[in-house]
Amino acid sequence: MSEWKPVARVEGLLVEEIEDELLIFDTETDQAHALDQAATSVWQACDGTRGLSELRRACDLSQEALDVALARLDDRRLLLDQPGGVSRRDVLRRAAVAGAAAGVAAPVIRSIVAPTPAMAQSEGGGPTGATGPTGATGATGATGATGPTGPTGPGF
């Protein structure tokens, strides 16, 4: 069976490089992912032409760190599904073991689910915060002339 050569998914993704992270928004799942430098180097090197040993050298990572990065990218659907056979399963299995081992400096991917427009516009989705202080009262206008006084005295 041929060696797995991972391919980064690009369809349906908005990608922005900010400082030392790569931010990826998945328009299909409404998830945002922030990749650290190591995870970024792996994702960018996954072009379908490199096997695992070439990826490890290109990204300057240990085999364990590469396995963990590939597993995390795959978990977040940032790699294309490809027939990979035993090699792909082996990599992902090794990553589970490596991730559980203490002391492995693994690439980091932080993910959040972005609210959909409907969620952002919904009312009553939860408690509201306290209201802020009111502003100062403005000056009052000039007092007008008093009107005539009514009758006084007995009978009225």
N, C-alpha and C positions, 0 to 999 in steps of 0.2 A: 504494500500500500504506500502511496506517495506521501511525502512529508507535508504537514499542514502549513500553508502559507497564508496567514491571516490578511484580510482586506478590511480597512476602515470603512465604515458606512459614511456616506456624505449626503445621500438623498434625504430630504426632510430635516436637515440640521442647519441651524444658524450658528456660525462659529466666529468667535471674537477673541483676540488675544489681548489680555489686559495684564500689564506688569509681567509677573513671572508665572501666570496661570493661563490656561486656555479655557474659555467659557463656551459651552456647547448647549444650545437650546434645541430640544427635540420637539418639532412641531406636531409630530404624530402622537406623542404621549404627554405633551405639556410638561416635560421634565427638563430641568436645567442641571447641568453637570459642570463642576469646576475641577479641572485636571491639574495636578501639580506638574513640575517640569519633567519628572521621570515618566509619568503616565502620558504626558503630551508627546514626549519623544517616541514612545511605543506606538501611540495611535497614529502619529504622522508617518512612522516607518512602515506601518502595515499597508503596503501597496500591492500585495499579492505576488511580489517577485522574490521576497525573502523568506527563507525557512527560519526555524527557531534559532539556530546557531548564528545566522547572519543578523537576525534582529537583536540578539543579545550583544553582539559586537557593535552594531550600529548605535545602540542605545547605551552602551557601556554599563550594563546591569548584570547582576548575578543571575543565574538560571532561576533561582527561587523568586527573585523580585520580578523578573520577566513573566514567569508563570502567574504570579499574583496579579500583575498588571493586565495580562491578557484575560484572566478570569473576570476581573472587575469590569473591563471594557465589554466583555461578552455579556455579563449579567445586566449591563445597562443598555444593551442593544446598540452599542457603538461599533460593533464589528458585523460584517455581513455573514449571514448564514451560508455556509459552504459545505459541500461534502468533504469531511476531513477524516472520517473514519477513526481508527484507533488512536492516531497521533493527537487529534484534538481532544478526545476524551482523556487521554493520558495527561496532557498538559493541564486540563482543568482539574483532574484528580490530584495531580502533584501540587497545584496551587492551593487546594483546600488544605493539604497537609502542611505546606510551607506557610500559609497564612496563620495556621494554628501554632506554629513553632514560635518560641520566644526569640526575640532579637533580630527578626528579619525586618530590615528597613524596606517596607513595601511602598510602591507608588500609591498616592492618595487620590481618590476621586470622591468629591462631596456632591451629593445630589439632593434636589428638592423638587417637589411637584408645584408647578406654577398654577395659580388659580385661573380657571377659565373665565372668559368675560361674563358669563352668566353668574358665576360665583362672586365675582367682584362687584356686580351690580345688585346682588340679592339683599333684601332687607331682613332684619330679624335673624341674621345668621349667628348671633351670639350677643353677649352683653356689650353695651356701649360704655365708653369711658365717661368719666366725670366731665361735667360742663365747665368751661373756663369762666373766669371772672367777667362781669359785664363792664362795659366801658363807662367813662365818666358821663354824667348827665350834662347836656348842653345848657347854655345860658337861657333864661326865660326872657320872653319879649316884654316890651313896655306894657304897663297896665293901662287899659283904656279908661275913659271918663265914666264916672258912675252915673247910672240912670236916675230918673226922678224917684223920689220916695213916695210911697203910697200913703193913703190917708191914715191917720192915727187917731186915736181917741176912742171914746165910747161908741158902741154900735158897730163897730167894724171888727 
